[in-house]
Amino acid sequence: MRDAKRLAAIRKLPCVRCGRPDSQAAHSNSSKHGKGRGIKSSDAFTVPLCAICHAAFDQFRLGTRRESEVMFEQWLKKTERMLNFKDGDDDVF
């Protein structure tokens, strides 16, 4: 699935890992999300990462492949909360 609106919204969020502004839409590196040789995963599986965190994630410098998948799932949940946050919500990220 490709979703330009979602990617634009993701890029407006701070980095889900370190909080820096100017995020990039980072796609999952997991085959269970549709990733394959030369094929990006679905846009539904994107999180905001700054350029530094995005590069570290893509190069598996943040942990093993399995650790990265677990980390990404946590980031994805946090990203969904951030995307659905409305002023006045008491939810904390």
ZISULGI-V192792 format. One record per residue. N is the residue number from 1. RES is the residue in one small letter. NEAR is the number of other ideal C-beta (glycine too) atoms within 8 Angstrom. Layout:
BEGIN
<<N	RES	NEAR> <N	RES	NEAR>>
END
This chain:
BEGIN
<<1	m	5> <2	r	5> <3	d	8> <4	a	6> <5	k	6> <6	r	11> <7	l	11> <8	a	8> <9	a	9> <10	i	14> <11	r	10> <12	k	6> <13	l	12> <14	p	8> <15	c	13> <16	v	12> <17	r	9> <18	c	7> <19	g	5> <20	r	10> <21	p	6> <22	d	5> <23	s	15> <24	q	9> <25	a	12> <26	a	11> <27	h	11> <28	s	11> <29	n	11> <30	s	10> <31	s	6> <32	k	5> <33	h	11> <34	g	11> <35	k	11> <36	g	6> <37	r	3> <38	g	3> <39	i	7> <40	k	6> <41	s	11> <42	s	9> <43	d	11> <44	a	8> <45	f	12> <46	t	13> <47	v	12> <48	p	15> <49	l	14> <50	c	13> <51	a	8> <52	i	8> <53	c	14> <54	h	11> <55	a	9> <56	a	9> <57	f	16> <58	d	8> <59	q	6> <60	f	9> <61	r	6> <62	l	9> <63	g	7> <64	t	6> <65	r	7> <66	r	7> <67	e	9> <68	s	13> <69	e	11> <70	v	8> <71	m	11> <72	f	14> <73	e	8> <74	q	8> <75	w	12> <76	l	11> <77	k	8> <78	k	11> <79	t	14> <80	e	8> <81	r	10> <82	m	11> <83	l	9> <84	n	6> <85	f	8> <86	k	5> <87	d	3> <88	g	4> <89	d	6> <90	d	4> <91	d	6> <92	v	3> <93	f	6>>
END
